Amino acid sequence: MHPARPFRVDDRQALLTFVRAHPFVTLAAAVGGRPFIAQAPVVVRELDFGEVALDFHLSRGNALAPQVVQGFRAVALAAGPDAYVSPDWYGSPDQVPTWNYVSAEAEGLVAPLSAEELLTLLDDLSAQEEARLSPKTPWTRDKMTPGRFEALLRGVIGCRLSVERLEGTWKLGQNKSATERAAVVAALGDHPVAGWMREVELEPEGL
């Protein structure tokens, strides 16, 4: 995460809402001294006693899959919109190029899901994503030829990242003046980052 305090986000519910809206995460882990990267869609679980987990699945052919049984630590990065910001847009001298963006990361131990938990995950994941396509009638695995889903299921492994650290970066020019930020918003036009910048301006102390 960005080290500058004005850009840090610690509000757990805001971060979980963000991850739910951007569920296709990048997972980074170092196992046996070797770095690994994987990408996977997640389902956010708010568990008992305030615990949070990210459930996901990997192909058994993924380089990380054999490591899941023994467990490993990982960071999951959920990335939102980003935009290059030209120094010319500020309307003030001695500025430099930068990049505005929003992201959240969750760190914790990855362990395997049971067979039953994997089935629940896959059903929940398809329901989560099909809901975004409303008013389309949701797809369910009941539409598949008998036995086909079970055959494909053998090719994946279910995983749970138990979140120990959750924080975000909303880098949206909070360190600039209101005039400079308004100029950047105008230059970005209908870019999604401009919308984020407008919302962040409602927080006078920054995030």
Protein Blocks (a to p, Z undefined) as FASTA:
>chain_A
ZZblklpcfbfklmmmmmmmmmcccddddeehiacdddddddddddehhiacddddddfk
bmklmmmmnopadddddddddddddfklnopghiacdddddddddddddddddfklmmmm
mmmmmmmmmmmmpcbdcddfklpcehklmmmmmmpccdddddfbdcddddehkmpcfklm
mmmmmmnomafklmmmmmmmmmmnoZZ
